[in-house]
Amino acid sequence: LSWTPRPGLLLNSAALLASGPDGEMLWLDVTHRPGRAPRVQLMGRYRLPPCKQRWHTCATFLPQGGLLLCGDRRGSLLLFPCSSSPGQAAESSGTARGDTDPACEDSSSESELACLLHRGALPLEAPLSMLFGLHGKTGVTSVTCHRGYIYSTGRDGVYRQLRLQSQQLEVLRKHRPCKGLQWIEELRFTPDRDLLVLGFHADNFVVWSSRTGENLHCIPCGGGHRSWSYCSSPEAEVFAFIKSGDVLLYHREAGPREQQVLLESIHGREITCVRWLGAVEVPGRAPLNVFITGSEDTTACVLVLSEGSRAAVPLARLSDHISSVRALALACPAGPGDEGFGDKGLSVLLFSAGGRAQIECYRVLCAGDEDSESSVACQVIHVASHRLDEYWERKKNRHKLVKMDPETRYMSLSVVPGTSTQQLPTPWKFLAAACSDGSVRLFGLLEAAQKLVLVAESFHHQRCVLKVEAFLHTQDGEGRHLLCSAATDGSLAFWDITGPIMDAVDALPRAEGEMQLLALGTPLLTVMAHSCGVNSLHIHQTPEGLYLVASGSDDGSIHVCLLEVTLGEEGAAAGTCLSILERVGRPCAHAAHVTGLRVLRPDLLLSASVDQRLVLWQLGQGGLDVLSTTFFHVPDLAELDCWEVEEAEGELRFYCVLCGQGLEMLR
């Protein structure tokens, strides 16, 4: 049995859902009448899916009307049709029999019996939409609606955000509140836009704040296998529970906090990567820059950074990774005129990767919202994911092969440009990854099918690959997809991956699940640029059609080479020729690792290092000459990202963001 409020009912009425034999669930409207028997009206009958424990655990009526959402003991979410009109259902107060005798109205047992006897008059409804086992086998604990979205909780340690599309449930993303909170019972949305997660951590009742990322209350009660109730107000908070047959009450009056937060943190540990998503226009304000950061704390954060307030406000936190987030990549450049910009804001496809050989893909939507605290509304939709250990378990005849290392780390990501155009029969996007096990891997994504597939790999480097950068070369209407990879021995390898991409496009529609891995072949060109690991890599195309390949190393050196690409008449990989026209090196450009590098223009180069210096270089035939040096405040620099903005006077200005033990934006 479960009670749930229904829109449109009087204050003394509520909906009662009862699960019975054979998975039949009854919906009854119950009205309390002082001094008389409750009025019970059968409104609907529903069939739960077959499973071992076939009963519902929670339910809510959706504000869209005509829909009932239930969670069951098997962990499934079920969407049923419902109507406020009972049709031929019987009213238990005697009106079905035409009896108005007060003695009949006072008989509660006769009321319930008459209601159940007439239940055959209503059809047994099947679910309109079902997400079977969404929360695992431990069951769904609550479902609720807030600001047009559906939220569900379970005893699997996560809560999920969903939306309704054409009467079908669609999972947008899942959230993992904090480590160890495996039993989530309920969500509470506060007036100050905080989300409180109520659940049980071991034998304690926990109230966790998603905004501050901390436990507000931790009450020893013995665990979650008990009846409980929690109520909070600005004056006090009360938690009641039953333990060993006794009713216990915990009461706490609100008081001043002992600690005051001077500056809220973005992450709990070092920020390892950052990307600029774009700028969001807000009426009456300067454009707000939106960033995505990844950290060693296993989360990625979408945040907005305003030059005026000089504050970073988190918009969304992504907690799908089970290990550190080491690399980020965007499917399209974020800038005016690009396909990632819509009429209402930003729409960007985001890839994040890191430890335990895990890649996650999201669609990030941002738009101006004057009502929100940050003036930006953000919605993140989870698209697909991939893990090498899960891929290995699905592989046929794996006992005949050498098992891949499940502890592999993805060190760098790069989206292959030009693969979603009309040149390909299906809108696949391809992603290159640098891996710690010495491989360069190529993945294919079909966003419509939410499918991320490993299509090709190569172990040419035989050592940890630190960086990858993909670029597109076009000549006489013909395009070639090229890739540059850098390893810990200081070498740069250049690949033509056009063939594997075209072969993958042909094979993926015919493949069921995983496809047979393709080979990337051998590099077209290898350059020994440094004496040790390459920590930064960037490729910039010149107006003449040449490519400036800049790299920075652990030894503080910077290397720049001018690359020429020519295509033969064959149009195959054998017809692609790469040659180095010029090479420029600066052995002691920095006093520590060069972890950030960007070619701004054919004659300008920007580098950043762990020595906390941001250096602007003049690039010419004579080498690299220092133009300016700026000291920044972020220790242990991990990465930088740059973008160009046209000012009001028409002047172009470069901005950059740096991350490490903190975050800093410069111009």
C-alpha positions in Angstrom: 0.0 0.0 0.0 1.1 3.5 -0.7 -0.5 6.9 -0.5 0.2 9.6 -3.1 -1.3 13.1 -3.6 -3.2 13.7 -6.8 -3.7 17.1 -8.4 -7.3 18.1 -8.4 -8.4 16.3 -5.3 -9.7 18.0 -2.2 -7.5 18.5 0.9 -9.2 15.6 2.7 -8.7 13.2 -0.3 -5.7 11.2 -1.5 -5.0 8.4 -3.9 -4.3 4.9 -2.5 -2.3 2.4 -4.6 -2.6 -1.3 -3.6 -0.6 -4.2 -5.1 -2.2 -7.6 -5.0 -1.8 -11.1 -6.4 -0.6 -11.7 -10.0 0.9 -8.2 -10.2 -2.4 -6.4 -10.2 -2.3 -2.8 -8.8 -5.4 -0.9 -7.9 -5.8 2.9 -7.8 -8.4 4.1 -5.4 -9.4 7.6 -4.4 -10.1 7.8 -0.7 -12.0 10.8 0.9 -12.1 11.3 4.6 -15.5 12.2 6.0 -15.6 13.1 9.8 -17.9 10.9 11.7 -18.6 8.7 8.7 -16.9 5.9 6.7 -14.3 7.0 4.2 -15.5 7.3 0.6 -13.6 4.9 -1.6 -13.7 5.0 -5.4 -11.9 2.6 -7.7 -10.2 4.6 -10.5 -8.0 2.1 -12.3 -6.4 -1.3 -12.5 -2.8 -1.9 -13.7 -0.6 -4.8 -14.5 3.0 -4.9 -13.2 5.7 -6.7 -15.2 6.4 -10.3 -14.2 9.2 -10.7 -11.6 10.0 -12.5 -8.4 8.9 -9.7 -6.1 5.9 -8.2 -8.0 4.7 -5.1 -6.2 5.1 -1.4 -6.4 7.2 0.6 -4.0 6.4 4.2 -4.9 4.2 6.3 -7.3 3.4 9.8 -8.3 1.0 11.5 -10.7 2.8 13.5 -13.4 1.8 17.1 -13.8 1.3 16.6 -17.5 -2.0 14.9 -16.6 -3.3 11.5 -17.5 -0.2 9.7 -16.5 0.9 7.7 -13.4 4.5 6.8 -12.7 5.4 3.9 -10.5 8.5 2.2 -9.2 8.5 -1.4 -8.3 10.5 -3.8 -6.1 12.5 -5.1 -9.1 14.0 -1.6 -9.7 11.8 -0.7 -12.8 10.1 2.5 -13.6 6.6 2.1 -15.1 4.4 4.7 -16.8 0.7 4.0 -16.9 -2.3 5.9 -18.4 -4.8 7.3 -15.9 -7.9 9.3 -16.1 -9.7 11.4 -13.4 -13.0 9.9 -14.6 -13.8 6.5 -13.0 -16.0 5.5 -15.9 -17.9 2.4 -14.8 -16.1 2.0 -11.6 -18.1 1.5 -8.4 -18.3 4.0 -5.6 -18.1 2.4 -2.3 -20.4 4.8 -0.4 -23.5 2.9 -1.7 -24.2 5.1 -4.7 -23.4 2.1 -7.0 -26.3 0.3 -5.5 -28.5 3.3 -5.2 -28.4 3.0 -1.4 -28.3 6.3 0.6 -28.9 4.8 4.0 -26.5 6.4 6.5 -26.0 3.0 8.0 -24.6 1.7 4.8 -22.3 4.7 4.5 -20.9 4.0 8.0 -19.9 0.4 7.1 -16.3 0.6 6.0 -16.0 -3.1 5.4 -19.0 -3.1 3.0 -17.5 0.0 1.2 -14.2 -1.8 0.5 -15.9 -5.0 -0.5 -18.3 -3.3 -3.0 -15.4 -1.4 -4.5 -13.4 -4.5 -5.1 -16.3 -6.5 -6.4 -16.8 -4.0 -9.3 -13.1 -3.8 -10.3 -13.7 -6.1 -13.3 -15.6 -3.2 -14.9 -12.3 -1.4 -15.5 -9.7 -2.7 -18.0 -6.3 -4.0 -16.7 -3.9 -1.4 -18.1 -0.4 -2.3 -19.3 2.5 0.1 -19.1 2.9 2.8 -21.8 6.6 2.9 -21.1 8.9 0.7 -18.9 12.6 0.9 -17.9 13.1 -2.5 -16.5 15.6 -2.9 -13.7 16.8 0.7 -13.9 17.8 0.8 -10.3 19.0 -2.8 -10.0 17.3 -5.6 -8.1 17.0 -3.7 -4.8 14.1 -1.6 -5.9 13.0 2.0 -6.5 12.5 4.0 -3.3 10.9 7.2 -4.6 9.8 9.1 -7.7 9.1 12.8 -7.9 8.7 15.6 -10.4 10.4 19.0 -10.3 10.5 21.8 -12.9 9.4 19.6 -15.7 11.9 16.7 -15.0 11.3 13.3 -13.3 13.7 12.1 -10.5 13.9 8.6 -9.2 16.0 7.1 -6.4 16.9 3.6 -5.5 19.1 1.4 -3.3 21.8 1.2 -5.9 23.5 4.4 -4.7 22.4 6.7 -7.5 19.4 8.9 -8.4 18.4 9.5 -12.0 17.0 12.4 -13.9 14.5 11.6 -16.7 12.1 13.4 -19.0 9.0 12.4 -20.8 9.1 12.3 -24.6 5.9 11.3 -26.5 4.7 9.3 -23.5 8.1 7.5 -23.3 10.5 7.7 -20.4 14.0 8.8 -21.3 16.9 8.8 -18.9 19.0 11.9 -19.1 21.7 11.2 -16.6 22.5 9.6 -13.3 23.9 11.2 -10.1 26.0 9.5 -7.4 25.8 11.8 -4.4 28.7 10.7 -2.3 30.9 7.6 -1.7 29.2 5.0 0.5 25.7 6.3 0.3 24.2 3.2 -1.3 20.7 3.4 0.1 19.0 6.6 -1.2 15.5 7.0 0.0 14.2 10.4 -1.1 15.0 13.8 -2.7 14.0 17.1 -1.2 14.1 20.4 -3.3 14.6 23.4 -1.1 13.5 27.0 -1.8 17.1 28.2 -2.1 17.6 25.8 -5.1 19.5 23.1 -3.1 18.8 19.4 -3.6 18.9 17.4 -0.4 19.5 13.6 -0.7 18.0 11.6 2.1 19.3 8.1 2.7 21.2 5.6 4.8 25.0 5.3 5.1 25.8 2.1 7.0 23.7 2.4 10.2 23.3 6.2 10.0 20.6 8.4 8.5 22.2 11.0 6.2 21.0 14.3 4.8 23.4 15.2 2.0 23.5 18.6 0.2 24.2 18.4 -3.5 25.1 22.1 -3.6 27.8 22.2 -0.9 28.7 18.5 -1.4 28.6 17.7 2.4 26.6 15.8 4.9 24.3 18.2 6.7 23.1 15.6 9.3 24.3 12.1 10.2 22.0 10.4 12.8 22.7 6.9 14.2 19.5 4.9 13.8 20.6 1.4 13.0 20.1 1.4 9.2 17.5 1.7 6.6 15.3 -1.4 7.4 12.8 0.6 9.5 10.0 3.1 9.3 11.1 6.7 9.5 10.1 10.3 8.8 12.0 13.5 8.3 10.8 17.1 8.4 12.9 20.3 8.2 12.1 24.0 8.6 14.1 27.2 9.0 13.7 26.9 12.8 14.3 23.2 13.4 14.8 19.7 11.9 13.1 16.6 13.2 13.8 12.9 12.4 11.6 10.2 13.8 12.2 6.4 13.5 11.3 3.1 15.0 14.0 1.0 16.6 13.5 -2.2 18.5 9.8 -1.5 18.8 10.4 2.0 20.3 9.5 5.3 18.5 12.6 7.6 18.8 12.6 11.3 18.0 15.7 13.4 17.0 15.2 17.1 17.2 17.7 19.8 16.4 17.1 23.5 16.5 18.7 25.7 13.8 21.7 27.7 14.9 24.5 29.7 13.5 27.0 27.7 11.5 30.4 27.3 13.2 32.2 27.6 9.9 31.7 30.1 7.1 32.6 29.3 3.5 34.7 32.1 2.1 35.1 30.6 -1.4 33.3 27.4 -2.5 35.5 24.8 -4.2 34.9 23.5 -7.7 36.5 20.1 -7.1 37.8 18.2 -4.1 41.2 17.5 -5.7 43.4 18.7 -8.5 41.8 19.9 -11.8 43.4 17.8 -14.6 41.7 19.2 -17.7 39.6 22.2 -18.8 37.7 23.1 -22.0 35.9 26.3 -23.0 32.4 25.4 -24.2 31.4 28.9 -25.3 29.8 32.1 -24.3 26.1 32.5 -23.4 24.3 35.8 -24.1 22.3 37.1 -21.2 20.1 40.2 -21.7 21.6 43.2 -19.9 24.8 41.5 -19.0 28.2 40.8 -20.6 28.5 37.3 -22.2 29.1 34.6 -19.7 31.9 32.0 -20.4 30.9 28.4 -19.8 33.7 25.8 -19.1 33.9 22.1 -18.4 36.6 20.8 -15.9 37.7 17.3 -15.0 39.4 16.4 -11.8 41.2 13.7 -9.8 38.0 13.5 -7.6 36.4 11.5 -10.4 33.9 14.2 -11.4 33.5 16.7 -14.2 31.9 20.0 -13.6 30.2 22.4 -16.0 30.6 25.9 -14.6 30.1 29.5 -15.6 32.8 32.1 -15.0 32.0 35.8 -15.1 34.6 38.5 -15.6 32.5 41.0 -13.6 31.9 39.0 -10.5 35.2 37.0 -10.8 33.4 34.0 -9.4 33.0 30.5 -10.7 29.4 29.1 -10.3 28.9 25.3 -10.9 26.0 24.5 -13.2 26.1 20.7 -13.3 28.3 18.0 -11.9 29.0 14.8 -13.8 29.7 11.8 -11.5 29.6 8.8 -13.8 33.4 8.1 -13.7 34.7 5.6 -11.2 38.3 7.0 -11.4 40.0 10.2 -12.2 39.0 12.3 -15.2 42.1 13.0 -17.3 40.9 14.3 -20.7 38.1 16.2 -22.3 37.1 16.7 -25.9 34.3 18.6 -27.7 32.7 17.2 -30.8 32.6 20.7 -32.5 34.5 23.9 -31.8 32.6 26.3 -29.6 32.3 29.6 -31.3 30.0 31.9 -33.3 28.8 30.4 -36.5 29.7 26.8 -35.5 27.1 24.1 -35.5 27.3 23.8 -31.8 25.6 27.2 -31.4 21.8 27.3 -31.7 19.3 30.2 -31.5 18.8 29.7 -27.8 22.3 29.0 -26.6 24.9 26.3 -26.7 24.6 22.6 -27.7 27.8 20.7 -27.5 28.7 17.1 -27.5 31.2 16.4 -24.7 33.6 13.4 -24.2 35.3 12.8 -20.9 37.8 10.0 -20.2 40.3 8.9 -17.6 41.2 6.0 -15.3 39.9 2.5 -15.5 39.7 2.8 -19.3 36.3 4.6 -19.1 34.9 7.1 -21.6 31.6 9.0 -21.1 29.7 11.0 -23.7 27.2 13.8 -22.9 25.1 16.4 -24.8 25.5 19.7 -22.9 22.8 22.4 -23.4 23.3 25.9 -22.0 21.1 29.0 -22.4 20.6 32.3 -20.6 18.2 32.2 -17.7 17.6 35.4 -15.7 15.8 33.6 -12.9 18.7 31.3 -12.0 21.5 32.2 -9.6 24.2 31.9 -12.3 22.0 33.5 -15.1 22.6 30.3 -17.1 20.4 27.2 -17.3 22.3 24.0 -18.0 21.0 20.6 -19.0 23.3 17.6 -19.4 22.0 14.5 -21.2 24.1 11.3 -21.0 24.5 9.8 -24.5 26.8 6.8 -24.2 29.7 5.2 -22.4 32.5 2.6 -22.9 34.8 0.6 -20.7 37.5 -1.8 -21.8 36.7 -4.4 -19.2 33.0 -4.5 -20.2 34.1 -4.7 -23.8 36.3 -7.6 -23.0 33.5 -9.5 -21.2 31.3 -9.2 -24.3 34.1 -10.4 -26.6 33.7 -13.8 -28.2 36.5 -16.4 -27.9 38.3 -14.1 -25.5 40.1 -17.1 -23.9 42.2 -17.3 -27.1 43.4 -13.7 -26.8 45.7 -11.7 -24.5 43.5 -9.8 -22.1 43.8 -6.0 -22.3 44.7 -4.2 -19.1 41.5 -3.0 -17.4 43.6 -0.4 -15.4 44.4 1.5 -18.6 44.2 5.2 -18.4 43.1 7.5 -21.2 45.6 10.3 -21.3 44.2 12.5 -24.1 41.2 12.7 -26.4 40.6 14.3 -29.8 37.5 14.4 -31.9 38.2 13.6 -35.6 36.9 16.6 -37.5 34.8 16.4 -40.7 33.2 13.0 -40.0 29.6 14.1 -39.6 29.3 15.8 -43.0 27.6 14.5 -46.1 30.7 12.6 -47.1 29.7 9.8 -44.8 26.4 7.8 -45.3 25.6 7.8 -41.5 26.3 10.6 -39.0 29.0 8.8 -37.1 31.5 10.8 -35.0 34.9 9.4 -34.4 37.1 9.9 -31.3 40.9 9.2 -31.0 42.3 8.3 -27.6 45.9 8.2 -26.2 46.2 5.3 -23.8 48.7 4.5 -21.0 49.1 0.9 -22.3 50.9 2.1 -25.4 48.0 2.1 -27.8 46.2 4.6 -29.9 42.5 3.8 -30.1 39.7 5.0 -32.4 36.1 5.0 -31.3 32.9 5.6 -33.2 29.8 7.2 -31.8 26.2 7.1 -33.2 24.4 9.6 -31.0 20.9 8.6 -32.2 21.4 5.0 -31.1 23.5 6.0 -28.0 26.2 3.7 -29.2 30.0 4.2 -28.6 32.1 1.4 -30.2 35.8 0.7 -30.3 36.7 0.3 -34.0 40.5 0.3 -34.3 43.7 0.4 -32.4 47.5 0.3 -32.8 50.4 -0.4 -30.4 53.0 1.2 -32.5 54.5 3.4 -29.7 55.1 0.4 -27.3 55.0 2.9 -24.4 52.5 5.3 -22.8 50.9 7.6 -25.3 50.4 11.0 -23.8 48.7 13.2 -26.4 46.7 12.8 -29.6 45.5 15.5 -32.0 43.3 14.9 -35.1 43.1 17.2 -38.1 41.5 17.3 -41.5 43.3 18.0 -44.7 41.4 18.9 -47.9 42.8 19.2 -51.3 40.9 19.5 -54.6 37.7 18.5 -52.9 39.2 15.4 -51.3 39.6 15.1 -47.6 42.0 13.1 -45.5 41.7 12.4 -41.8 45.1 12.7 -40.2 46.2 12.1 -36.6 49.3 13.0 -34.6 50.2 11.0 -31.5 53.0 11.7 -28.9 54.5 9.3 -26.4 56.8 9.3 -23.4 59.9 8.9 -25.5 59.5 12.3 -27.1 58.4 11.0 -30.5 55.6 12.3 -32.7 53.8 9.9 -35.0 51.6 11.0 -37.9 48.8 8.7 -39.2 46.4 8.6 -42.0 43.2 7.2 -40.5 40.9 7.8 -43.4 40.9 4.1 -44.4 40.0 2.8 -41.0 37.2 5.4 -40.6 35.6 4.5 -44.0 36.0 0.7 -43.2 34.3 1.3 -39.8 31.4 3.2 -41.4 30.8 0.3 -43.7 31.1 -2.4 -40.9 29.3 -0.7 -38.0 25.7 -1.0 -39.4 26.2 -4.7 -40.0 27.9 -5.4 -36.6 25.7 -6.6 -33.8 27.1 -5.0 -30.6 30.8 -5.0 -30.9 32.6 -5.1 -34.3 35.9 -6.8 -35.3 38.7 -4.5 -34.5 40.5 -2.8 -37.4 44.2 -1.9 -37.6 45.3 1.7 -37.8 48.3 0.5 -39.8 51.7 2.2 -39.5 52.5 5.9 -39.2 53.3 7.8 -42.3 55.9 9.9 -40.5 57.7 9.8 -37.2 59.6 12.7 -35.7 61.9 12.6 -32.6 61.0 16.1 -31.2 62.0 15.8 -27.6 64.3 13.8 -25.3 61.4 12.8 -22.9 57.6 12.8 -22.6 55.4 15.2 -24.6 53.0 16.9 -22.3 51.4 19.3 -24.7 50.5 19.2 -28.4 48.7 21.5 -30.8 48.3 21.7 -34.5 47.3 24.9 -36.4 46.6 25.2 -40.1 48.2 28.1 -41.9 46.5 30.1 -44.7 48.8 28.4 -47.2 47.5 25.0 -46.3 50.5 23.9 -44.2 50.3 22.8 -40.6 52.3 24.1 -37.6 52.8 21.2 -35.1 53.9 22.6 -31.7 54.8 20.4 -28.7 56.1 20.9 -25.2 58.0 18.4 -23.1 58.9 17.4 -19.6 62.4 18.9 -20.0 60.9 22.4 -20.5 61.6 22.4 -24.3 59.3 23.5 -27.1 59.4 22.1 -30.6 57.6 23.5 -33.7 57.7 21.9 -37.1 56.0 23.0 -40.4 54.2 20.0 -42.0 53.2 19.7 -45.6 50.6 17.2 -46.7 50.3 16.1 -50.4 47.8 13.7 -51.8 48.7 11.3 -54.6 46.4 10.3 -57.5 45.4 7.0 -55.9 43.4 8.7 -53.1 44.4 5.9 -50.6 46.7 5.9 -47.6 49.6 5.1 -49.8 48.9 8.3 -51.8 49.2 10.5 -48.7 52.7 12.0 -48.3 53.9 14.0 -45.3 57.1 16.0 -45.2 58.7 18.4 -42.7 59.6 21.7 -44.3 61.1 23.5 -41.2 61.9 22.7 -37.6 62.3 25.1 -34.7 63.3 24.2 -31.2 63.8 26.0 -27.9 65.6 23.7 -25.4 65.1 25.7 -22.2 61.9 27.6 -22.9 60.6 26.9 -19.3 62.2 25.8 -16.0 59.7 22.9 -15.6 57.3 20.7 -17.6 55.5 22.5 -20.4 51.9 21.3 -19.9 50.0 23.9 -22.0 50.6 25.0 -25.6 48.6 26.8 -28.2 49.4 28.2 -31.7 47.3 31.4 -31.7 48.4 32.5 -35.2 51.1 31.4 -37.6 53.5 33.9 -35.9 52.3 33.7 -32.3 52.7 30.8 -29.8 51.5 30.7 -26.2 53.0 28.3 -23.7 52.4 27.6 -20.0 54.4 25.5 -17.6 54.5 24.2 -14.0 57.0 27.1 -13.3 53.8 29.3 -13.3 54.9 31.3 -16.3 52.6 32.1 -19.3 54.9 33.0 -22.2 53.9 34.6 -25.5 56.4 33.7 -28.3 57.1 35.3 -31.7 57.5 32.5 -34.2 59.7 33.2 -37.2 62.4 31.6 -39.3 65.0 32.5 -36.8 63.3 30.6 -34.0 61.2 31.5 -31.0 61.5 35.0 -29.4 59.9 36.0 -26.2 57.3 38.8 -26.5 55.9 38.8 -23.0 55.8 36.8 -19.8 52.9 36.6 -17.3 53.0 34.9 -13.9 49.8 33.1 -13.0 48.6 31.9 -9.6 47.7 28.2 -10.3 50.2 25.7 -8.9 50.9 22.4 -10.7 49.5 23.5 -14.0 47.8 20.6 -15.8 46.4 22.2 -19.0 45.3 25.4 -20.7 42.7 26.2 -23.3 42.5 29.3 -25.5 39.8 31.1 -27.6 39.4 34.2 -29.6 36.8 37.0 -29.0 36.0 40.0 -31.1 35.6 43.0 -28.9 33.1 45.9 -29.4 35.7 47.9 -31.4 36.3 45.0 -33.8 39.6 44.1 -32.2 40.4 40.5 -31.8 41.5 39.4 -28.3 42.7 36.1 -27.1 41.6 34.6 -23.8 43.0 31.6 -22.0 42.0 29.4 -19.0 44.5 27.5 -16.9 43.8 24.6 -14.5 45.8 22.7 -11.9 45.5 23.3 -8.2 42.8 25.8 -9.1 41.4 27.7 -12.1 42.3 31.0 -13.6 41.2 32.9 -16.7 43.5 35.5 -18.4 43.4 37.7 -21.4 
